[in-house]
Amino acid sequence: MAKVDPAQFVREVRAETARVTWPSRRETLVTTGLVLALSALAAVFFLVVDQVIQFAMRFVFGI
């Protein structure tokens, strides 16, 4: 079984983190805005679909 060395692990994590290409602040804000906007759009879409299905069920079952 391999010996676990916490210090070596931390060194490897730091080296790997240094190689990562981090997004700029602007890219992060744009991406976050898009995620929020598309989530809101999906919520509205499913609300409308739910209301249409509810209307159809009430019409079919006469409730």
BAGU-167345 format. One record per residue: residue number from 1; x, y, z of N, C-alpha, C, CB in turn. Coordinates in steps of 0.02 Angstrom, whole numbers, plus 50000, padded with zeros to 5 digits. Glycine has a CB too. Example, Ala and Ser with C-alpha at 12.3 -4.5 7.8 and 13.67 -1.06 7.14 Angstrom:
BEGIN
<site pos="1" n_east="50660" n_north="49716" n_up="50390" ca_east="50615" ca_north="49775" ca_up="50390" c_east="50660" c_north="49835" c_up="50390" cb_east="50565" cb_north="49776" cb_up="50452"/>
<site pos="2" n_east="50642" n_north="49888" n_up="50354" ca_east="50684" ca_north="49947" ca_up="50357" c_east="50645" c_north="50002" c_up="50394" cb_east="50704" cb_north="49970" cb_up="50286"/>
//
This chain:
BEGIN
<site pos="1" n_east="50042" n_north="49941" n_up="50000" ca_east="50000" ca_north="50000" ca_up="50000" c_east="50044" c_north="50062" c_up="50000" cb_east="49952" cb_north="50000" cb_up="50061"/>
<site pos="2" n_east="50026" n_north="50112" n_up="49961" ca_east="50066" ca_north="50173" ca_up="49955" c_east="50062" c_north="50214" c_up="50019" cb_east="50042" cb_north="50215" cb_up="49894"/>
<site pos="3" n_east="50118" n_north="50247" n_up="50035" ca_east="50121" ca_north="50289" ca_up="50094" c_east="50089" c_north="50356" c_up="50077" cb_east="50194" cb_north="50298" cb_up="50118"/>
<site pos="4" n_east="50046" n_north="50381" n_up="50121" ca_east="50012" ca_north="50444" ca_up="50112" c_east="50053" c_north="50500" c_up="50145" cb_east="49940" cb_north="50442" cb_up="50141"/>
<site pos="5" n_east="50070" n_north="50551" n_up="50103" ca_east="50109" ca_north="50607" ca_up="50129" c_east="50068" c_north="50671" c_up="50119" cb_east="50179" cb_north="50612" cb_up="50093"/>
<site pos="6" n_east="50039" n_north="50697" n_up="50172" ca_east="49997" ca_north="50757" ca_up="50165" c_east="50034" c_north="50817" c_up="50136" cb_east="49969" cb_north="50776" cb_up="50233"/>
<site pos="7" n_east="50097" n_north="50825" n_up="50153" ca_east="50135" ca_north="50882" ca_up="50127" c_east="50144" c_north="50875" c_up="50052" cb_east="50204" cb_north="50886" cb_up="50161"/>
<site pos="8" n_east="50158" n_north="50816" n_up="50027" ca_east="50165" ca_north="50804" ca_up="49955" c_east="50099" c_north="50817" c_up="49919" cb_east="50189" cb_north="50731" cb_up="49941"/>
<site pos="9" n_east="50045" n_north="50796" n_up="49951" ca_east="49978" ca_north="50808" ca_up="49922" c_east="49965" c_north="50882" c_up="49914" cb_east="49924" cb_north="50775" cb_up="49966"/>
<site pos="10" n_east="49980" n_north="50921" n_up="49966" ca_east="49969" ca_north="50994" ca_up="49963" c_east="50012" c_north="51025" c_up="49909" cb_east="49985" cb_north="51026" cb_up="50031"/>
<site pos="11" n_east="50075" n_north="51003" n_up="49902" ca_east="50119" ca_north="51029" ca_up="49849" c_east="50091" c_north="51014" c_up="49780" cb_east="50190" cb_north="50999" cb_up="49855"/>
<site pos="12" n_east="50065" n_north="50954" n_up="49771" ca_east="50037" ca_north="50935" ca_up="49706" c_east="49973" c_north="50975" c_up="49691" cb_east="50021" cb_north="50860" cb_up="49704"/>
<site pos="13" n_east="49932" n_north="50986" n_up="49742" ca_east="49872" ca_north="51026" ca_up="49732" c_east="49889" c_north="51097" c_up="49712" cb_east="49828" cb_north="51025" cb_up="49796"/>
<site pos="14" n_east="49939" n_north="51127" n_up="49746" ca_east="49960" ca_north="51195" ca_up="49730" c_east="49988" c_north="51200" c_up="49659" cb_east="50012" cb_north="51220" cb_up="49781"/>
<site pos="15" n_east="50027" n_north="51150" n_up="49639" ca_east="50055" ca_north="51150" ca_up="49572" c_east="50000" c_north="51144" c_up="49520" cb_east="50106" cb_north="51092" cb_up="49564"/>
<site pos="16" n_east="49951" n_north="51101" n_up="49533" ca_east="49896" ca_north="51092" ca_up="49486" c_east="49853" c_north="51155" c_up="49482" cb_east="49852" cb_north="51032" cb_up="49507"/>
<site pos="17" n_east="49841" n_north="51187" n_up="49539" ca_east="49802" ca_north="51249" ca_up="49540" c_east="49836" c_north="51304" c_up="49501" cb_east="49790" cb_north="51271" cb_up="49613"/>
<site pos="18" n_east="49902" n_north="51305" n_up="49502" ca_east="49939" ca_north="51357" ca_up="49465" c_east="49930" c_north="51349" c_up="49390" cb_east="50014" cb_north="51354" cb_up="49484"/>
<site pos="19" n_east="49916" n_north="51289" n_up="49367" ca_east="49908" ca_north="51276" ca_up="49295" c_east="49838" c_north="51291" c_up="49269" cb_east="49923" cb_north="51204" cb_up="49280"/>
<site pos="20" n_east="49791" n_north="51302" n_up="49314" ca_east="49722" ca_north="51314" ca_up="49294" c_east="49715" c_north="51383" c_up="49263" cb_east="49674" cb_north="51306" cb_up="49355"/>
<site pos="21" n_east="49677" n_north="51388" n_up="49209" ca_east="49662" ca_north="51452" ca_up="49179" c_east="49596" c_north="51477" c_up="49210" cb_east="49657" cb_north="51448" cb_up="49101"/>
<site pos="22" n_east="49602" n_north="51526" n_up="49254" ca_east="49544" ca_north="51551" ca_up="49290" c_east="49507" c_north="51603" c_up="49247" cb_east="49565" cb_north="51581" cb_up="49357"/>
<site pos="23" n_east="49440" n_north="51603" n_up="49249" ca_east="49403" ca_north="51654" ca_up="49212" c_east="49410" c_north="51723" c_up="49244" cb_east="49328" cb_north="51634" cb_up="49207"/>
<site pos="24" n_east="49403" n_north="51774" n_up="49202" ca_east="49406" ca_north="51842" ca_up="49228" c_east="49343" c_north="51857" c_up="49267" cb_east="49417" cb_north="51894" cb_up="49172"/>
<site pos="25" n_east="49344" n_north="51912" n_up="49303" ca_east="49285" ca_north="51933" ca_up="49342" c_east="49226" c_north="51945" c_up="49294" cb_east="49300" cb_north="51997" cb_up="49383"/>
<site pos="26" n_east="49240" n_north="51977" n_up="49238" ca_east="49187" ca_north="51992" ca_up="49189" c_east="49156" c_north="51928" c_up="49161" cb_east="49215" cb_north="52035" cb_up="49132"/>
<site pos="27" n_east="49199" n_north="51879" n_up="49144" ca_east="49174" ca_north="51815" ca_up="49118" c_east="49130" c_north="51780" c_up="49170" cb_east="49232" cb_north="51770" cb_up="49098"/>
<site pos="28" n_east="49151" n_north="51783" n_up="49233" ca_east="49112" ca_north="51752" ca_up="49286" c_east="49045" c_north="51786" c_up="49294" cb_east="49151" cb_north="51755" cb_up="49352"/>
<site pos="29" n_east="49043" n_north="51852" n_up="49292" ca_east="48980" ca_north="51889" ca_up="49299" c_east="48934" c_north="51876" c_up="49240" cb_east="48993" cb_north="51963" cb_up="49307"/>
<site pos="30" n_east="48961" n_north="51875" n_up="49179" ca_east="48920" ca_north="51861" ca_up="49121" c_east="48890" c_north="51791" c_up="49124" cb_east="48961" cb_north="51870" cb_up="49056"/>
<site pos="31" n_east="48931" n_north="51743" n_up="49141" ca_east="48908" ca_north="51674" ca_up="49145" c_east="48855" c_north="51666" c_up="49200" cb_east="48967" cb_north="51626" cb_up="49159"/>
<site pos="32" n_east="48866" n_north="51698" n_up="49257" ca_east="48817" ca_north="51695" ca_up="49312" c_east="48751" c_north="51726" c_up="49290" cb_east="48845" cb_north="51730" cb_up="49374"/>
<site pos="33" n_east="48755" n_north="51783" n_up="49256" ca_east="48695" ca_north="51816" ca_up="49232" c_east="48656" c_north="51773" c_up="49183" cb_east="48712" cb_north="51882" cb_up="49199"/>
<site pos="34" n_east="48693" n_north="51739" n_up="49138" ca_east="48660" ca_north="51695" ca_up="49090" c_east="48626" c_north="51636" c_up="49125" cb_east="48711" cb_north="51669" cb_up="49039"/>
<site pos="35" n_east="48659" n_north="51608" n_up="49174" ca_east="48630" ca_north="51552" ca_up="49211" c_east="48566" c_north="51574" c_up="49246" cb_east="48680" cb_north="51523" cb_up="49262"/>
<site pos="36" n_east="48567" n_north="51632" n_up="49278" ca_east="48508" ca_north="51657" ca_up="49313" c_east="48452" c_north="51672" c_up="49264" cb_east="48525" cb_north="51720" cb_up="49353"/>
<site pos="37" n_east="48468" n_north="51704" n_up="49207" ca_east="48417" ca_north="51720" ca_up="49157" c_east="48386" c_north="51658" c_up="49127" cb_east="48448" cb_north="51764" cb_up="49102"/>
<site pos="38" n_east="48426" n_north="51609" n_up="49110" ca_east="48400" ca_north="51548" ca_up="49081" c_east="48360" c_north="51507" c_up="49132" cb_east="48456" cb_north="51506" cb_up="49052"/>
<site pos="39" n_east="48380" n_north="51510" n_up="49194" ca_east="48342" ca_north="51476" ca_up="49247" c_east="48273" c_north="51508" c_up="49254" cb_east="48380" cb_north="51477" cb_up="49314"/>
<site pos="40" n_east="48271" n_north="51574" n_up="49253" ca_east="48207" ca_north="51610" ca_up="49257" c_east="48164" c_north="51594" c_up="49196" cb_east="48219" cb_north="51686" cb_up="49263"/>
<site pos="41" n_east="48194" n_north="51592" n_up="49138" ca_east="48158" ca_north="51576" ca_up="49077" c_east="48129" c_north="51505" c_up="49080" cb_east="48203" cb_north="51583" cb_up="49015"/>
<site pos="42" n_east="48168" n_north="51458" n_up="49105" ca_east="48144" ca_north="51389" ca_up="49112" c_east="48087" c_north="51386" c_up="49163" cb_east="48202" cb_north="51342" cb_up="49134"/>
<site pos="43" n_east="48092" n_north="51424" n_up="49217" ca_east="48039" ca_north="51425" ca_up="49268" c_east="47974" c_north="51451" c_up="49238" cb_east="48060" cb_north="51467" cb_up="49328"/>
<site pos="44" n_east="47978" n_north="51505" n_up="49199" ca_east="47918" ca_north="51533" ca_up="49167" c_east="47889" c_north="51483" c_up="49117" cb_east="47934" cb_north="51600" cb_up="49132"/>
<site pos="45" n_east="47933" n_north="51451" n_up="49078" ca_east="47910" ca_north="51401" ca_up="49029" c_east="47871" c_north="51345" c_up="49063" cb_east="47969" cb_north="51373" cb_up="48990"/>
<site pos="46" n_east="47900" n_north="51317" n_up="49117" ca_east="47867" ca_north="51262" ca_up="49151" c_east="47803" c_north="51285" c_up="49187" cb_east="47914" cb_north="51230" cb_up="49200"/>
<site pos="47" n_east="47801" n_north="51347" n_up="49210" ca_east="47740" ca_north="51374" ca_up="49239" c_east="47684" c_north="51375" c_up="49187" cb_east="47752" cb_north="51444" cb_up="49268"/>
<site pos="48" n_east="47701" n_north="51400" n_up="49127" ca_east="47651" ca_north="51404" ca_up="49073" c_east="47628" c_north="51334" c_up="49053" cb_east="47680" cb_north="51441" cb_up="49012"/>
<site pos="49" n_east="47675" n_north="51288" n_up="49044" ca_east="47657" ca_north="51220" ca_up="49026" c_east="47613" c_north="51188" c_up="49080" cb_east="47720" cb_north="51177" cb_up="49015"/>
<site pos="50" n_east="47629" n_north="51199" n_up="49143" ca_east="47590" ca_north="51172" ca_up="49197" c_east="47519" c_north="51200" c_up="49196" cb_east="47624" cb_north="51187" cb_up="49264"/>
<site pos="51" n_east="47512" n_north="51264" n_up="49183" ca_east="47446" ca_north="51295" ca_up="49181" c_east="47405" c_north="51267" c_up="49122" cb_east="47452" cb_north="51371" cb_up="49175"/>
<site pos="52" n_east="47437" n_north="51256" n_up="49065" ca_east="47403" ca_north="51228" ca_up="49007" c_east="47379" c_north="51157" c_up="49022" cb_east="47449" cb_north="51229" cb_up="48945"/>
<site pos="53" n_east="47421" n_north="51117" n_up="49052" ca_east="47402" ca_north="51049" ca_up="49070" c_east="47346" c_north="51049" c_up="49121" cb_east="47463" cb_north="51010" cb_up="49098"/>
<site pos="54" n_east="47350" n_north="51094" n_up="49170" ca_east="47298" ca_north="51099" ca_up="49220" c_east="47231" c_north="51118" c_up="49187" cb_east="47317" cb_north="51152" cb_up="49274"/>
<site pos="55" n_east="47232" n_north="51166" n_up="49142" ca_east="47171" ca_north="51186" ca_up="49106" c_east="47143" c_north="51127" c_up="49067" cb_east="47186" cb_north="51245" cb_up="49059"/>
<site pos="56" n_east="47186" n_north="51090" n_up="49032" ca_east="47164" ca_north="51033" ca_up="48992" c_east="47133" c_north="50979" c_up="49036" cb_east="47223" cb_north="51004" cb_up="48952"/>
<site pos="57" n_east="47163" n_north="50965" n_up="49093" ca_east="47136" ca_north="50914" ca_up="49138" c_east="47069" c_north="50935" c_up="49166" cb_east="47185" cb_north="50901" cb_up="49195"/>
<site pos="58" n_east="47062" n_north="50999" n_up="49184" ca_east="46997" ca_north="51023" ca_up="49209" c_east="46944" c_north="51018" c_up="49155" cb_east="47003" cb_north="51095" cb_up="49235"/>
<site pos="59" n_east="46963" n_north="51032" n_up="49093" ca_east="46916" ca_north="51028" ca_up="49038" c_east="46895" c_north="50955" c_up="49025" cb_east="46947" cb_north="51058" cb_up="48974"/>
<site pos="60" n_east="46944" n_north="50910" n_up="49026" ca_east="46930" ca_north="50839" ca_up="49012" c_east="46888" c_north="50808" c_up="49068" cb_east="46996" cb_north="50800" cb_up="49003"/>
<site pos="61" n_east="46905" n_north="50822" n_up="49130" ca_east="46870" ca_north="50790" ca_up="49185" c_east="46811" c_north="50831" c_up="49212" cb_east="46918" cb_north="50777" cb_up="49241"/>
<site pos="62" n_east="46802" n_north="50891" n_up="49186" ca_east="46745" ca_north="50933" ca_up="49205" c_east="46745" c_north="50955" c_up="49277" cb_east="46683" cb_north="50896" cb_up="49191"/>
<site pos="63" n_east="46803" n_north="50966" n_up="49305" ca_east="46808" ca_north="50988" ca_up="49375" c_east="46803" c_north="51064" c_up="49378" cb_east="46874" cb_north="50964" cb_up="49408"/>
//
